[in-house]
Amino acid sequence: MSSQQTAKPSLQGVRIKARKGAVKAQAKHEPSVFRDQLYKQLDPVQPGDFEGYTKELVAAGGTLEYLKYADTMFEILIVGGLLQPGGNFLDEGAKSPFSIANVPEPVQVDEVKKYVEVFNKLIRRYKYLQRPLEESSLPTLMQYMHRWPPEQRDKVAIATGLMISQGLASASCLQSLTKDNIVKDGAALNIVTSIFRVILAEQTMEHLSGLLKKGGIKDLLLFFPASKRTADGLLTHFKDAGLPQIAEWYTKKQSSALKIQLIAQLKEMCENEESPEAIIAAIKEHQAALPETELVQVIWQGLMASVDWSARADQIEGLALREVTKYAPIIEPFCNTGKSQVALINVVQVYCYDDTRIIKAFPQILKVLYNKDCVSSQAIIYWFQKGAKPQGKQHFLKASEPLVKFLQAQEDEESEEEEE
């Protein structure tokens, strides 16, 4: 056996190539170099030649690292240059040949649209740019806007509204405006008002509502200064701003939330077997906030939600009548008008239609409500003649016909006695 150690083989003259990702990770981040290269691409284009700017920006994507410098690029294309932390320009003299900041003054939405259309075409070509725009660039710029001159603020607000309306960005970027330092002096409220005005000029309130929900904007009051952060303050602001549709939408939204809350509260109180007096008092606390017709619907839904409907099929109708009889004294104080009484009959009709187990009990339930003074004979007759809901209408009219005929005959007798 040889005492000499065998030399290990080695590669000579072979160049080990680094992975592309590793090279990119080690590359220096040089926003100023990117800016200068982008300006060089845009400089030859004549001012106002939006097709020319689009063409050059699309072409530059083949040589410039758009993904790496996405935030840098959008700073340049939106505010006209590179920003320092805090929102001031890095170099006041180095302004972009093309940017939202170049929109002529006084600012017109139609002018801003021409600039936003360039963004639209650029992002259609380089789809990967949309994510950094809506998740990083716009949210960052939003938190600086309150420090800018009003004209600059208006330009970016209008552009943001158009981008959100056209689906280039999500309304989630508006969350940056809820920071205390932006909210306290009313800047955040003025900015979102401008953005909403632009969106509503293009879309419906329902569409804006969907955009806000998708963007995680749960409460518009977060944009209001603490001194104005009330429902009345919100309604007044948007009505005065010429956006009454937002005020109406907010009122409906608050009403819907209140209904859900009251239904849950009534269900819990009934399950805890609290007294009718306590339940009535709880309802009266919210009475002023809901129209009478909606209130009786909520009361019925809350009371019925507490009922255990797991009885045998042959016992379910009897259970329904017992429960309605038990809860009628709670319903009665809130059925003081013909409108509220017809609304109660309709909610019972739809409830029985939706739960076929008690559909046959409808005329008996109607009779209990009549006997307990929750509904009058006039309300029942009106409902029968022209007030019934379309759900199962013919079935319910036929089932309640004997009761209606009895009530009509009773009314005729009373009329004859009065005449005598």
Residue pairs with C-beta under 8 A, 6 or more apart in sequence:
24 68
29 68
31 69
31 72
31 82
32 82
32 90
34 64
34 65
34 69
34 72
34 73
35 72
35 76
35 81
35 82
35 94
37 60
37 63
37 64
38 60
38 64
38 73
38 76
38 96
39 94
39 96
39 97
41 56
41 57
41 59
41 60
41 64
42 53
42 56
42 57
42 96
42 97
42 98
43 97
44 56
45 52
45 53
45 56
45 97
45 98
46 52
47 97
47 102
50 114
50 115
50 117
50 118
53 97
53 98
53 118
54 117
54 118
54 121
54 122
57 77
57 98
57 118
57 122
58 121
58 122
58 125
58 126
60 66
61 122
61 125
61 126
66 73
66 126
66 128
66 129
67 128
67 129
67 132
70 129
70 132
70 133
70 136
70 137
71 132
71 136
71 137
71 140
72 82
73 129
74 132
74 133
74 137
74 138
74 141
75 81
75 82
75 83
75 137
75 141
76 82
76 96
76 99
77 96
77 98
77 99
77 100
77 118
77 119
78 99
78 100
78 101
78 137
78 141
78 156
78 159
79 99
79 100
79 101
79 141
79 152
79 156
80 95
80 96
80 99
80 100
80 101
80 102
81 89
81 90
81 91
81 92
81 94
81 95
81 96
81 99
82 89
82 90
82 91
82 94
83 89
83 90
83 144
84 90
86 144
86 147
87 143
87 144
87 147
87 148
95 101
96 102
98 115
98 118
99 115
100 112
100 115
100 116
100 155
100 156
100 159
101 152
101 155
102 115
103 111
103 112
103 115
103 155
104 111
105 151
107 151
107 154
107 155
107 158
109 158
109 162
109 198
109 201
112 155
112 158
112 159
112 162
113 162
115 159
116 159
116 162
116 163
116 166
116 168
119 133
119 163
119 168
120 166
120 168
122 129
123 129
123 130
123 133
123 168
130 168
130 169
133 163
133 168
133 169
134 168
134 169
134 170
134 172
134 173
135 170
135 172
138 160
138 163
138 169
138 173
139 172
139 173
139 175
139 176
140 176
141 156
142 160
142 173
142 174
142 176
142 177
142 191
143 176
143 177
143 179
143 182
145 153
145 156
145 157
145 177
145 182
145 187
145 191
146 153
146 181
146 182
146 185
146 187
146 188
146 191
148 156
153 187
153 190
153 191
154 194
157 191
157 194
157 195
157 198
158 194
158 195
158 198
160 169
160 173
160 195
161 194
161 195
161 196
161 197
161 198
161 199
162 168
162 198
162 202
163 169
164 170
164 171
164 173
164 195
164 199
164 211
165 198
165 199
165 202
165 203
165 211
166 202
170 211
170 214
170 215
171 211
171 212
171 214
171 215
171 216
171 217
172 214
172 215
172 216
172 217
173 215
174 192
174 195
174 215
174 217
174 223
175 215
175 216
175 217
176 182
177 183
177 188
177 191
177 192
177 223
178 188
178 222
178 223
179 188
182 188
183 189
183 222
183 223
183 224
183 225
183 226
184 225
184 226
185 225
186 225
186 228
188 223
189 223
189 224
189 225
189 228
189 237
192 220
192 223
193 237
193 238
193 241
193 243
196 208
196 243
196 246
197 241
197 242
197 243
199 207
199 208
199 211
200 208
200 243
200 245
200 246
203 211
205 245
205 246
205 248
205 249
208 246
208 249
209 249
212 220
220 234
220 246
220 250
221 229
221 230
221 231
221 234
224 233
224 234
224 237
228 234
228 237
231 250
231 254
234 247
234 250
235 247
235 250
235 251
238 244
238 246
238 247
238 250
239 247
255 289
255 290
255 294
258 286
258 289
258 290
259 290
259 294
259 298
262 283
262 286
262 290
262 298
262 302
263 298
263 301
263 302
263 305
264 302
265 282
265 302
266 279
266 282
266 283
266 298
266 299
266 302
266 303
266 305
266 306
267 302
267 303
267 305
267 306
268 306
269 278
269 279
269 282
270 279
270 302
270 303
270 306
270 327
271 306
276 329
276 330
279 330
280 330
280 333
283 295
283 299
283 330
283 334
286 295
287 295
287 334
290 298
292 334
292 336
292 337
292 339
292 340
292 343
293 339
293 340
293 343
294 343
295 334
295 340
296 331
296 334
296 335
296 340
296 343
296 344
296 347
297 343
297 344
297 347
299 330
299 331
299 334
300 331
300 344
300 347
300 348
300 351
301 347
301 351
303 323
303 327
303 330
303 331
304 323
304 351
307 319
307 323
309 316
309 319
309 355
309 357
309 358
311 319
313 357
316 357
316 358
316 361
317 358
317 360
317 361
317 364
320 358
320 361
320 364
320 365
321 361
321 364
321 365
321 368
324 365
324 368
324 369
325 368
325 372
328 368
328 369
328 372
328 374
329 372
331 344
331 369
331 372
331 374
332 372
332 373
332 374
334 340
335 341
335 344
335 374
335 375
338 376
338 378
338 379
338 382
341 374
341 375
341 376
341 379
342 379
342 382
342 383
342 387
344 369
344 374
344 375
345 366
345 369
345 375
345 379
345 380
345 383
345 387
346 383
346 387
346 388
346 389
348 362
348 365
348 366
348 369
349 362
349 388
349 389
349 391
349 392
349 396
350 389
350 391
351 358
352 358
352 359
352 361
352 362
352 365
352 392
352 396
353 359
353 391
353 392
353 396
354 391
358 365
359 392
359 395
360 399
362 396
362 399
362 400
363 399
363 400
363 402
363 403
366 375
366 380
366 400
366 403
367 403
369 375
370 376
370 377
370 380
370 403
370 407
377 407
377 410
377 411
380 400
380 403
380 404
380 407
381 404
381 407
381 408
381 411
384 397
384 400
384 401
384 404
388 396
388 397
